[in-house]
Amino acid sequence: MARLVVMGGGVSGHTAATFAKDWLGDEHEVVVVTPNSQWNWIPSNIWVGVGQMTKEEVVFPLAPVYEKAGIDFRQAKAVSIHPNGGEKSDKEYITIEYTGQGKEGQTEEITYDYLINATGPKLNFGATPGLDEGHTVSVCTADHAVHANLELKKVFEKAKTEKQKILVGTGHGMCTCQGAAFEYIFNIEHEANKAGVRDNLEIKWISNESFLGDFGIGGLHMKRGGYAASSRLFAESLYSERGIPWIIGAHVSKVEAGKAHYELLDGSTGEEEFDFAMLIPPFAGVGLKAYDKDGSDITDTIFAPNGFMKVDAKYDAGAYENWKASDWPRTYQNPTYSNMFACGIAFAPPHLISKPMSSVNGTPINPTPPRTGMPSGIIGKNVAHSVCDLIKKGPDAHLHEASMAEMGAACVASAGKGLTDGTAAALTVYPVVPDFEKYPGLGRDLDYTFGEIGLAGHWIKHILHHLFIYKAKLKPGWTLIPE
């Protein structure tokens, strides 16, 4: 009997673990190690953050689902990896520290035959001074979103009689998740109109993107009405229509009570006052360590300096002019240890997707690559497929491939929730990482890259909310629902 250990129970890890167990059956063991007792459909947190959903609608307990599936669930955080064993045995193992199940603080060693790292990111609030001191809110977790809604309602109440300033965007020059902030600012604007307080609110966007609509993928051109429209034009039009001014190419360098300090690409600095701010933090690896059999630290062998796991990517591509779509990983197998894989945000990308930018002072100000949503699920499923084949067919089994440079993705970005007045931007992009050799000029195939905004997009997002929670709960037919 082989044992697969999956570190992380988010979108990618949950997908990998559940498909692996479905394919392996009772002949082999699947263990999930995750510090959370509940699964969170993160794309709907923005609706919790404006009071249009409750926390209970976006989370569910993991233990019953894993028990039904026959998966060994450990509510714990992975602390270290020992790929060559330790003093007592040559068997590979990880060290975990329990965060629940009545074992809080206890540590344990779990051996593995195959390991999938799907730990996701550390929300690195500490990278920006003051961002972790309660001056701003976040929608990165369900609890964060609940708190954000409570604070937003206070501002709405004040706005009934006095002007209020709202600031939404990224809280550092190297943030990843512009999409969540993009959705949140338009949902705030939508709710403000419904509450009758929009005229007393100054809502402003701040982002590390060099242009609106970059989204960490270098922007895109989409087919609309038979011609190619840029995401920059698409985004600027939407912000202008909603009366939301923007500050872009910005690194938020410090946050104080009611004030954000920032540096722009041209080296100038500024301050933005606010009564309410939701600033997304940058992401980093969760801080896993790795040790050799003799106890020596081999963390830098397995992990990149940002804490994400090295995989089969080309990390020495060098300057931007040398970057190619082929630099991106295909199998997500660790190059040093063939029984170790990474998926979702946990793998280290070879470089940015957007063009690298720095201020004249040398401060990096550019979006880092997104690895969330649909790509995260696809990669998790493919990695699970590879591991299952290795277990069943032996070490020479073919590894399944899911390069983001050969992968399409769909994104539905809410711009306001409502039965008849909701709107969302529904976008598809192919491939996620542009391939300028295969698609000269734009880097993407316009036959599969398109977008529309409207009520239909909102209903698609609402349907997807229920569909993916249904899938994650392993309800009948769950394997038929695509990632």
Backbone hydrogen bonds, N-H to C=O, Kabsch-Sander energy under -0.5 kcal/mol:
donor,donor_aa,acceptor,acceptor_aa,energy
4,L,29,E,-3.0
5,V,3,R,-0.5
5,V,114,Y,-2.6
6,V,4,L,-0.5
6,V,31,V,-3.4
7,M,5,V,-0.6
7,M,116,I,-3.0
8,G,6,V,-0.9
8,G,33,V,-2.7
10,G,118,A,-0.6
14,H,10,G,-2.8
15,T,11,V,-1.7
16,A,12,S,-2.5
17,A,13,G,-2.9
18,T,14,H,-2.4
19,F,15,T,-2.1
20,A,16,A,-2.3
21,K,17,A,-2.4
22,D,18,T,-1.9
23,W,19,F,-2.4
24,L,20,A,-2.7
25,G,21,K,-2.3
27,E,24,L,-0.9
28,H,25,G,-0.8
29,E,2,A,-2.8
31,V,4,L,-2.9
32,V,72,D,-2.7
33,V,6,V,-2.8
33,V,31,V,-0.5
34,T,32,V,-0.6
34,T,74,R,-2.0
39,W,60,F,-3.0
41,W,58,V,-2.7
42,I,40,N,-1.5
44,S,41,W,-1.6
45,N,42,I,-2.3
47,W,44,S,-1.0
48,V,44,S,-1.3
49,G,45,N,-2.3
50,V,47,W,-0.8
51,G,48,V,-1.5
52,Q,47,W,-2.5
53,M,47,W,-0.9
57,E,54,T,-1.0
58,V,55,K,-1.7
59,V,55,K,-0.7
60,F,39,W,-1.4
62,L,37,S,-2.7
63,A,37,S,-0.6
65,V,61,P,-0.5
66,Y,62,L,-2.5
67,E,63,A,-2.4
68,K,64,P,-2.2
69,A,65,V,-1.7
70,G,66,Y,-1.2
71,I,66,Y,-2.7
72,D,30,V,-2.5
73,F,71,I,-0.7
74,R,32,V,-2.9
74,R,72,D,-0.5
75,Q,73,F,-0.5
76,A,34,T,-0.8
76,A,74,R,-1.7
77,K,97,E,-2.7
79,V,95,T,-3.3
80,S,95,T,-1.4
81,I,289,K,-2.3
82,H,93,Y,-2.7
84,N,291,Y,-0.5
85,G,82,H,-1.7
86,G,89,S,-2.4
93,Y,82,H,-1.6
94,I,110,I,-2.3
95,T,80,S,-2.4
96,I,108,E,-2.9
97,E,77,K,-2.5
98,Y,106,Q,-2.9
99,T,75,Q,-2.3
100,G,75,Q,-1.2
103,K,100,G,-1.6
105,G,98,Y,-2.8
106,Q,103,K,-2.6
108,E,96,I,-1.9
110,I,94,I,-2.7
111,T,109,E,-0.5
112,Y,92,E,-1.7
113,D,3,R,-2.8
114,Y,3,R,-2.0
115,L,339,N,-2.6
116,I,5,V,-2.6
117,N,115,L,-0.5
117,N,341,F,-3.0
118,A,7,M,-2.7
118,A,116,I,-0.8
122,K,284,A,-3.8
123,L,121,P,-0.5
124,N,122,K,-1.2
124,N,282,P,-2.4
125,F,123,L,-2.1
127,A,124,N,-1.8
128,T,125,F,-1.5
131,L,128,T,-2.4
133,E,130,G,-1.4
135,H,130,G,-0.6
137,V,277,A,-2.8
145,A,141,T,-2.3
146,V,142,A,-2.0
147,H,143,D,-2.1
148,A,144,H,-2.6
149,N,145,A,-2.2
150,L,146,V,-1.8
151,E,147,H,-2.2
152,L,148,A,-2.5
153,K,149,N,-2.4
154,K,150,L,-1.2
155,V,151,E,-1.5
156,F,152,L,-2.6
157,E,153,K,-2.2
158,K,154,K,-2.1
159,A,155,V,-2.3
160,K,157,E,-1.1
161,T,158,K,-1.9
162,E,158,K,-1.9
164,Q,200,N,-2.6
166,I,202,E,-3.2
167,L,276,F,-2.5
168,V,204,K,-2.3
169,G,278,M,-2.2
170,T,206,I,-1.8
171,G,280,I,-3.2
175,C,172,H,-1.0
178,Q,176,T,-1.8
181,A,177,C,-1.0
182,F,178,Q,-2.8
183,E,179,G,-2.4
184,Y,180,A,-2.2
185,I,181,A,-2.6
186,F,182,F,-1.3
187,N,183,E,-1.9
188,I,184,Y,-2.4
189,E,185,I,-2.1
190,H,186,F,-2.1
191,E,187,N,-2.5
192,A,188,I,-2.5
193,N,189,E,-1.7
194,K,190,H,-1.8
195,A,191,E,-2.2
196,G,192,A,-0.6
196,G,193,N,-0.8
197,V,192,A,-2.2
198,R,192,A,-0.9
200,N,197,V,-1.3
201,L,198,R,-1.8
202,E,164,Q,-2.7
203,I,201,L,-0.7
204,K,166,I,-2.7
204,K,202,E,-0.6
205,W,245,P,-2.3
206,I,168,V,-1.9
207,S,247,I,-2.3
214,D,211,F,-1.3
217,I,214,D,-2.0
219,G,214,D,-2.3
222,M,229,A,-3.0
223,K,449,T,-2.7
224,R,222,M,-0.6
224,R,227,Y,-3.0
227,Y,224,R,-1.2
229,A,222,M,-3.0
229,A,227,Y,-0.6
231,S,220,L,-2.8
234,F,230,S,-2.1
235,A,231,S,-2.8
236,E,232,R,-2.9
237,S,233,L,-2.1
238,L,234,F,-1.6
239,Y,235,A,-2.7
240,S,236,E,-2.3
241,E,237,S,-2.7
242,R,238,L,-1.9
243,G,240,S,-1.1
244,I,239,Y,-2.8
247,I,205,W,-2.3
249,G,209,E,-2.5
250,A,207,S,-2.5
251,H,263,E,-2.8
252,V,250,A,-0.6
253,S,251,H,-0.8
253,S,261,H,-1.6
254,K,261,H,-1.3
255,V,129,P,-2.7
256,E,259,K,-3.3
259,K,256,E,-2.0
260,A,272,E,-2.5
261,H,254,K,-3.1
262,Y,270,G,-2.5
263,E,251,H,-2.1
264,L,268,S,-2.9
265,L,249,G,-1.0
267,G,264,L,-2.3
270,G,262,Y,-2.3
272,E,260,A,-2.5
274,F,258,G,-1.8
275,D,165,K,-3.2
276,F,165,K,-1.6
278,M,167,L,-2.1
279,L,137,V,-1.1
279,L,277,A,-0.5
280,I,169,G,-2.8
280,I,278,M,-0.5
284,A,122,K,-1.5
285,G,306,N,-2.9
289,K,79,V,-1.7
291,Y,81,I,-2.5
292,D,296,S,-2.9
295,G,292,D,-2.0
298,I,290,A,-2.5
299,T,290,A,-0.6
301,T,298,I,-1.5
302,I,298,I,-1.1
302,I,299,T,-0.6
303,F,299,T,-3.0
304,A,308,F,-3.1
307,G,304,A,-2.4
309,M,346,A,-2.6
310,K,302,I,-2.9
313,A,311,V,-1.9
314,K,327,D,-2.6
315,Y,313,A,-1.0
317,A,314,K,-0.6
322,N,319,A,-2.1
323,W,320,Y,-1.4
327,D,324,K,-1.6
328,W,325,A,-1.6
334,N,340,M,-3.2
338,S,336,T,-0.6
340,M,337,Y,-1.5
341,F,115,L,-2.7
342,A,332,Y,-1.9
343,C,117,N,-2.2
346,A,343,C,-1.3
347,F,344,G,-1.3
348,A,309,M,-3.1
354,S,216,G,-0.5
359,S,363,T,-2.6
360,V,265,L,-1.1
362,G,359,S,-2.3
365,I,357,M,-2.0
366,N,173,G,-2.2
368,T,175,C,-1.8
376,S,372,T,-0.6
377,G,373,G,-1.9
378,I,374,M,-2.5
379,I,375,P,-2.7
380,G,376,S,-2.2
381,K,377,G,-2.3
382,N,378,I,-2.2
383,V,379,I,-2.7
384,A,380,G,-2.1
385,H,381,K,-2.1
386,S,382,N,-2.2
387,V,383,V,-2.4
388,C,384,A,-2.5
389,D,385,H,-2.0
390,L,386,S,-2.3
391,I,387,V,-2.3
392,K,388,C,-2.5
393,K,389,D,-3.3
394,G,389,D,-0.5
394,G,390,L,-1.2
397,A,394,G,-1.9
402,A,330,R,-2.6
406,E,403,S,-1.8
409,A,429,V,-2.3
411,C,427,L,-3.2
413,A,411,C,-0.6
413,A,425,A,-2.9
414,S,412,V,-0.6
415,A,423,T,-3.1
422,G,418,G,-1.2
423,T,416,G,-2.1
424,A,454,G,-1.6
425,A,413,A,-3.0
426,A,424,A,-0.7
426,A,452,E,-3.0
427,L,411,C,-3.4
427,L,425,A,-0.7
428,T,450,F,-2.5
429,V,409,A,-2.6
432,V,404,M,-0.7
432,V,407,M,-2.2
433,V,404,M,-2.3
435,D,443,G,-2.7
436,F,434,P,-0.6
439,Y,435,D,-2.6
442,L,440,P,-1.3
443,G,439,Y,-2.4
445,D,430,Y,-2.4
446,L,444,R,-0.7
448,Y,445,D,-1.7
450,F,428,T,-0.8
450,F,448,Y,-0.5
451,G,223,K,-0.7
452,E,426,A,-1.8
454,G,424,A,-1.8
458,H,454,G,-1.3
459,W,455,L,-2.1
460,I,456,A,-2.0
461,K,457,G,-2.3
462,H,458,H,-2.4
463,I,459,W,-2.5
464,L,460,I,-2.6
465,H,461,K,-1.9
466,H,462,H,-1.4
467,L,463,I,-2.6
468,F,464,L,-2.8
469,I,465,H,-1.5
470,Y,466,H,-2.1
471,K,467,L,-2.2
472,A,468,F,-2.5
473,K,469,I,-1.6
474,L,471,K,-1.8
475,K,470,Y,-1.8
478,W,475,K,-2.0
480,L,477,G,-1.8
481,I,478,W,-1.1
